Structure formats: structure tokens, C-alpha cells
Amino acid sequence: MSNGQNISLFTKWSVLQILLGLGALGVLAAKLIYGLGTVTNLSDNWSWGLWVAFDVGVYIAVAAGGFSLAAAVYIFKWESLRPLVKPAILIALLGYTIGAIGIFTDLGRSIAIVHPIWMWQPSSVMFEVSWCVMAYLTVLFLEFSPNIFKALKAETLARIQHFFLIPLVIFGIVLSFLHQSSLGALFLITPDQQPLWHTPLMGYLFLISAIAAGLAVLVFFYILASRSWKMTLRTDVASKVGLGIAWVLALYLVARFVELGTTGNFSAFELDTFGWLFLAEVGLFMALPMFLLFTKLRKSANWLMFSTSLVFLGVVLNRLNVLVISHAPARVGSYFPSAYEILFTVGIIAGAMFLFRLAVKYTPVFSDQNAGLPEGSTQTEVSAS
């Protein structure tokens, strides 16, 4: 099935997602009424915490699967990956949407989110990031819009959008390269970071790790959704993406260790809190899944889910380390997120998952699942050869 007709909107999991999403909206309302100090443990000394790590670090990184798959299929003509393009664009759209909501919430004065539109600061990295995020969110909606048009039977609008598809994809790739790397390059101005995370290539490392995270989340949720909703599972396609993730991780790890060695920053490694966080990040959550994905284990859906979940956790830990934890040496006191910060983070992700369910049920997100298969194939899982 690819039209979502067998998907139930209200199950025990979807109801939980709705409740958590409503909880996130409650935290948002409390923040807007009473301010950050009421719902967070942030302070002038610790001005960035859990929210900003997820808002500009994790959600934006997860969305990188959208431009990666769009480039692979529409620009490089890798038609074998077509079954995953629409889900990738949907995940990217949801990632940027909750990222924008999160940034709006995380700002001390939320209304200031619109200031970059007319208050131009061309020399500011965050100004460039703001405009790129606004533009790319628009591009993602336009890329996904044919699914809405087809659901509404607006074929004329779908044909018009198709005419502009390639320019949209190219524009989206350019925007993604700009702001994904700029988010990392921003920390070049914070030399008081723990040296294991303060390196000249941070911009490039952010971009590379974002591609790995985006593809990993795509594969994980694709397999989970296909099994949960009894749709065709293209393990043959997912395994190819898994191999791509392995090569991206290899590039990331080589670049990071070469840089740590040439800058001398690796001399800061000790078996202290920072050292164990570093080992967990690059060893358990990056090197291990890389090796697994380079082997034939990637042809197993179960091993793909395990490996990609590790990759996602690795990038989450990296963003927490870079944006928050590595700044501890220059901070007074300590920081731990409040219950409201945790509820908002979990709730906004749960809300996005419910929106994914809605989109799959009412739009043809998985309509390309049988692309490349013999006509009339009724297999529920197509294994990698």
C-alpha cells in the first residue's frame, strides 16, 4: 500500500504524540506570557541550552536528507533511490518547521524573529542563516506541494510546480550548503570552547555530519513506517542509502581526526567528562555504525535501523557538545534543562511525528514505493541482493 488508506489516525501511539504536542504548545504559551526564566534553567551565564541545541543543531541537521535525496535523484539521476525522495522531503519540511517554531520559542523576545527581514546585517553569520532557513523552508514546501495538489486533484498546479522542480532543487541545495556549514562556522568566534570541539573545519564538519544524520533519520523512519503501516519495504533501496551514510561518516571521521592532529587540539584529550563524551560521540555513535554499514549487515532491515539510530544519536550528542557542553570551561556554575525544556523538546518532535502520519495518510508520500520493481509486484519487502 502507498496511499495510506490502512493508517489509523488515532492509536495509543498517535494519541500520545498528540498529548505531548499539546504539552509543547502549553510550554510555548507559558514562555510567551511569562518569559524564558519561568520555563527554562537558562541564565545570562548559560544563555544556550537544550532548546537551541535541538532547534538549530538537530532539527536542521535531520532535514539534510531532503536536499541529499533530491540532488541524488533529480540532479544525478540515481533513479534507484526514487522511492525515498518524497519521504525525505517531508521529513525535511517537518524538521525545518519545528526548527522555526523552536527558534521562535527560544528567543528572549520571540517577535524579534522577523527582524532579519528588514534589519539587515550582512556581516552576521546568523543573518545569513536566518535568510537561508526562511528561504529553504519555502523551497521545501514548494517541493512537497505536488503531493498536496495530487491529493486535492489539482493536476494543473502539480504540472506547474513540476516545470520549476529542477531550479527549486538546485536552489535548495545551495541554501542547504550555505546555512548547514554556517551554523558550524559560527563557533569559530568562541575560542573558549573545549579544544576537542573547537576546530577550524567546524563549518564543513557540521555540513557533513548533517548529511549523515538526515539520511540516517530517513532510513530509520522509512523502515519503521513501512513495517508499522504494512507498506512495501524497499530494503534494497534503504541499504544503498546505508552505504552512502557509511562513506559520509568515513569522510567526517577522517576530516575530524586529521584536523585534531594538525591543530594539536587532540592533546586536550583526557579520560575526564569531556574525554568520555568525545569517545562516545566518535566511537560508539559514529565509527561503530560506519563499520556496520560497510558490511553486509546493512542489507538487513533490523541492522539498518540499529545502525542509523546510532548515527542519529551521535549527531545529537555532537550538537549538544558543540553548542552547549563544550562551553562549560568558560562558564560559571552549571546548567541542566528544566522539565519544561524537556517536555517542549519531546513534545515538538512527537507533534512532527503525528503530522508525518497525517501526511502519509492523506497524500501520496509513498506512491513511488514500487518504482523499479516488475509491474504487478506484490512483495511486502524487497530485500537487498
N, C-alpha and C positions, 0 to 999 in steps of 0.2 A: 504494500500500500504506500502511496506517496501523497495522497490528498488529505491525510489527517482525519478521515471520517471515523476511524476507530478510537480516536483520542478522547478520553473523558476530561472535561474541564475541571471537574470537582472530584478529586480523590483525597485521601488523607495527606498526601504529599503536597498537592496543589493548594489545599486549604491552609496547610502550614506555611506555604510560600506567601499566600495572601495575608495571613495574620502577621508574619514577620515584615512584609512590605508595609502594612499599615502601621506597625510599630516604628519603622523607619520614618514614615511620614509624621508620626507623632513627635519623634525626636526633632525632625526638621521644624515643625511648628513651634516647639519649645525653644529651639535655638533662635528662631526669628523673633519671638516675643521677648525672651529673657536674656539672650546673648550667649556667646560661647562659654563663658565662665560657669554657667548653670549646668551645661550638659557635657562638658569636657574637663579633662585634667590638664589642659594646655595652660601656658603662662607666658609672660614676656621672655622668660628664660628658655622654655620649651614651647616655641610657637608652632612647630610642625610635629604632628603625631601620627596616629593610626590613620586618620581620615586622609590626610594629604598623601600618605604613602600609597593608599589604595586609589585615591582619586586621580592623581597624575602619574602614579607609578604602575599600579597593577591593571586598572581598567583600560588605560590607554594601551598598555603592552598587549593585553589579551586581544585587543582589536586588530593587532598587526596581521592576524591570519586573513583578514579581509583583503587587504591590498596584496598580500603574498599570493593567495589563490587566484585573485583577479588577474594579476600580472602573469602567472603561470599559464592560465587558460586563454585569456583574451590577447595577451601580447606575445607570449612564447608558444602559443598553440599546443600546449600539452593537454590534449583532449581527454586523456585517460583520467585527469583529475576533475573533470567537469561535474561529476555527482556531488562534489563538496563545495562548489563555488557559492551557491545560494545560501547554504547554512553558514558558510564563512562570513559572507556579507551581513547576514542577520546578526550573528554574534558580534561582529564589529560595530554594527549600528547600535546594538544594546549596550555594548561596552562604552562607547562614546557618550551615549545618552546618560547612563548612570554616572559616568565620569563628570559630565557637565553638572548634573544635579549635585554630586558630591562636592565639586569645587564651589558651587553656589552656596552650599551649606557651610563649607569650611572657612569661607571668607568672614572676617570680622564684621564687615558691612556687606551683606550679600548683594545689595543693589549695585555695588561697585563693579559687579561682574560685567556690566555693559560699558564701562568706561573705555576699554580699548577701542571701541567702535569709533569714538570721536576724539579721545585723548591719546594721540599718537606719540609713542616713544620708540622710534626706530632703532635706537641703540640698546634697547632692552631685550634680553632673551625671552622673558615672559610675555612681552608684547608680541613677538613672533609666534610663540607657542599659542597664545590666545587666538590670534587670527587664523593660524593653521587648524586649530581644533574646531573653531566655528565653521571654517570652510569645508573641512573634511567631514564633519557631521552632516553638512548639507549634501556633499557628494555621496556619502553612504546612503542617505535617504533616497536620492535620485537613482542610485544603483539598485536599491531594493524595490523601488516603486513599481517595476513591471509586475512583480508578484501581487501587489495590491490591485493594479489595473486588471490583471487577469482574473483575480477573484471577483472584481466588480464587473467583469466582462467589458471593460473599456479598452477594446483592442486597438483603437486608433491612438490613444495615448501611449499604449505599450509600443506601438510601431515608432512613434515619435521619439520616445526615450531610446529605443534601440539604435536610432540614427546617430545619437550623441554618445553611445556607450563607450567607444574606444577613447575619445577625448576625455570623458569622465574618469575612466580607469587610469589614464596617464596622469591626469591632474591629481587624482587621489594618491598615486604612487609618489609623486613629487612632494605633496603635502606631508605624507607619512614620513618620508625620509627626513624632511626638514625638522618636524617637531619631535619625532621619536629621538633623534640624535640631540636636539637642543635641550631636551629635558635632562639628559646626562651631562651635557657640556655646561649646564648651569652651575654644577658643583665645582667647576674649575676655580670659582671665586671663593671657595671655602677651604683654604689650606689647613684649617684647624681640625679637619676630619682625621679619623684613624687612618694611617697611611695605606692599609690594605685595600681601602675603598676609594682613596683619592689618587687618581691616576690621569695622565694627560689624554688617554683614549676613552674617557668615560662616555663621551658622546657616541662614539662608534660602538662601544660595548652595550650601551642602552639599546641602540637600534638592533644589533644582532640578537641580543637576548630577548627583545620584544618579538622578533620573528619566531624564535623558538617557542616562546610562551603562547603566542597566538595560534600557531599550528598545533601545539600540544592540546590546548583547550578545545580546539576544533575537533581533533580526533577523539578525545575523551568523550565529549558530549554527543558527538555523532554516533559513536558506538552505544553509549548509554541510551540515547533517544531511540535508535533503531531497535534495540532489544526491548525497551520498555513499551514501545508502541507498535511492535511487531511489523516493522517496515523492512524492506530489503537492506541487508547489511553488506556493504561492499568492503570486506576486509582486504581485497586485492588493491583497492584504491587507498584505503587508510594506511596500509603497510608501506606504500610508496611515499606517502607524506611522512610516515615514521622514519624512513631512511633519510628523507630531507632534513628532518629535525636533528638526526644524528650528525649530519655534516655541518649544520649550523652550530650545534653545540661544540663540535670539534674546532671550528673556526674561532668561536668565542673563547674557549679554554686556552688555545694556543696564543691568541692575542693577549689574553689577560696575563698569562704566566710570563710571556716574553716581556711584556711591559713592566710587570713587577720586578723582573730580573734586571732589566736595563736601567730602571729608575732607582733601583736599590731599595724600593719600598718593601720588598719581601723580608728585609731584615727586621721589620717590625713584628714579624710573626712570632708569637709565643703561645704556649698552651694555657692561655687565660681565656676569659669570656669571649674576647674578640677572635682569638685563635680557633676556638671550637665552633663559633658561628661561621668562620671562613671555611673550615673543613667541612661542615655540614652543607654549606651552600654549594661549594665547587665539587666536593667529593660525592656525598650521598645524593644530592639533588640534581647534579649536572653530569659528572663523569660516569656515575653508575647507569643512569638511563641512556646515556650516549652509547656505552658498550652494549647494553641490552638491545638497543635499536639497530645497532650494526650487525647483530646476529639474526639468525632465522626466527628467533623468538618474536620478532615484530610481525610475523605472519599469523600470530595468534591474537585474537581479539582481546583475550584476558591480559596477555602480556603487554599489548599496546596500551590498554587502559592503565595498567600499573606504571609503565614507563612514562607515559605522558602526564600522569598525576604527579610523579616525582619532578618532572620538568617544571610544571606549573608551580609547585611548592618551592622549587629552587629560585624561580624568578620572584615570587612573593617575598621570600627571605632576602633576596638581593635588594629589592626595593626598600624593604624595612631597614636593612643595614645601611644602604646609601643615604636614604632620606632622613632617617631618624637615629638609629643606634650608633652609627659611626661618628656622630657629632657629640656623643657623651663626654669625651675628654675635655671639650671646651665649654661644657655646661655645668651649672651649679645645681646640686640636688639630683633628683631622678624623676622619671616620668613613666606612668603606666596608664593605658587607656581606661576611661571610666566605663561603667556598664552601659551608659547611653551611647558612647562611641562604638562599642562592640555591637550593640543592638542595631544601630544605624548601618554599620558596615555589613553585617549579616543580612539585615532586612532588605537593603537595596539590591544585594545580589539575589536574594530569594525572589524579590519582585521582578527582576530581569528574567529569571528562570520561568516565572509564570507567563510573562509576556512572550517568551520563546515558545511556550506551549500554545498560546493563543495564535501566534503567527503560523505555526506548523499546522494547526487545526483548520485555519480559515484561508490560508494562502498556499500556493504550490511550492513551498520551500524545498521539498524532496521530490519534485517532479522529474528530476534527472537521474534518479537512482538506478535506472536500468540502462543508462547511456553506455553503449559499447558492448552490451550483452546481446546474445542471439535473440531475435524477435520472438516474443511469446514466452520468454523465460519466466519461470515461476519460483525460482530459488529464493529462499528467505535469507540465505547467507552465501555470498560469493567469496570463497577463500582465496588467499594469495597462492599462486603457483610456486 
